[in-house]
Amino acid sequence: MIKVVIDKHGLKASGHANFDEYGKDIVCAAVSSILQLVSHILKDLGAHISVEKGNLTISEIPDDECSERVLEVTIGALLGIQKKYPENLYLEVKKNGD
């Protein structure tokens, strides 16, 4: 299962969807595509990106309207995937850094 935890200052993602075999896993591909795009956008806005095998951490996300909107859109996209594949994606959205 992929686990993604998001708050207004950071995002952590780890794991594998295990929907299908490596290279054919549509859930992993969808989540990875979203997170790669988001990490590039947030990096351009000043966030710090750390990628290690199977793990993505985005920290020091700027506290501005653009970054906030990027996170909102990311959450919406991931919620859509989680709704269809709840056994393959766990999304936790923390309010106010809880």
Residue pairs with C-beta under 8 A, 6 or more apart in sequence:
1 15
1 16
1 17
1 18
1 87
1 88
1 89
1 90
2 13
2 14
2 15
2 16
2 17
2 27
2 28
2 31
2 88
2 89
2 90
3 12
3 13
3 14
3 15
3 90
3 92
4 11
4 12
4 13
4 31
4 35
4 78
4 89
4 90
4 91
4 92
5 11
5 12
5 13
5 92
5 94
6 71
6 74
6 75
6 91
6 92
6 93
6 94
7 93
7 94
7 95
7 96
7 97
7 98
8 61
8 63
8 68
8 71
8 96
8 97
9 59
9 60
9 61
9 63
9 97
10 57
10 58
10 59
10 60
10 61
11 35
11 38
11 56
11 57
11 58
11 61
11 71
11 74
12 55
12 56
12 57
12 58
13 31
13 35
13 55
13 56
13 57
14 54
14 55
14 56
15 54
16 22
16 25
16 28
16 54
17 25
17 27
17 28
17 31
17 85
17 88
17 89
18 25
18 88
19 25
19 26
19 27
19 28
19 85
19 88
20 26
20 27
27 81
27 85
27 88
27 89
30 81
31 78
31 81
31 89
34 74
34 77
34 78
34 81
35 56
35 74
38 58
38 70
38 74
39 47
39 49
39 51
39 56
39 58
41 70
42 49
42 58
42 61
42 67
42 70
43 49
45 61
45 62
45 64
45 66
45 67
45 70
46 60
46 62
47 58
47 59
47 60
47 61
47 62
47 67
48 58
48 59
48 60
49 56
49 57
49 58
50 56
50 57
50 58
50 59
51 57
61 67
61 71
75 91
75 93
78 89
78 91
79 91
81 89
82 89
82 90
82 91
